[in-house]
């Protein structure tokens, strides 16, 4: 896979793409180059039949400290490709993404993690939305997604104080899926992504879409909307393969069709 090599690197581990924000000297702050690199990597993730999941992480011991304020003052746009801030927050990929968080996940960095489907964090990781302390608003999804993931008053405390919160607190609140020793977030996230990627591609995409979208569906339309998304999966070749593999006691071979 390719990315903006100056700011983002992309490697593949089987069916998993590992996308690394690589600006450690700036605590992986998001500038235009990062947004371009992440957006390009996610475009390729969605387009590639060989890839079924991704991990997003940061180089040098931090996940991401948010928007590059120097770039912001210089007029840079940290949004790209119709995917929004950081190349992800407005339009995440159809395929599952796991955030691997070490060190700081602050402001837009926290919002990038919230745009992912699962979060793995090290015990030393810290999360926060400090925008209010800078005269700004966490408008890259933090104020929209966080109250849907954790208790209302904890979300309000995070958003209104701008304070940093340890990963352990957010693990207890259910936001962090796995809490691991320092330095092990990437390995644990890659293992989790591989576990996800072992499943059927069409089923994964439909399942992610239903979970992500259904909170906004009217109650009397929920099952009909779900049916629109899930029906093609039940008639797919992969559905037949899953049943055959179960009956024959073998591992399925998914084709994504």
ABEGO torsion letter per residue (X at the ends): XBBBAAABBBBBBEABBBBBBBBAAAGGBBBAAAAAAAAAAAAAAAABAABABBBBBBBGGBABAEBBAAAAAAGBBABBGGAEBGGAAABBBABBBBBBBBEBBBEAAAAAAAABABBBBBAABBBBBAAAAAGBBBAAGAAAAAAAABBAAAAAAAAAAGBBBBAAAAAAAGABABBBBBGAAAAAAAAAAAAAAABBAAAAAAAAAAAAAAAABBAAAAAAAAAAAAAAAAABAAAAAAAAAAAAGBBBBBAGX
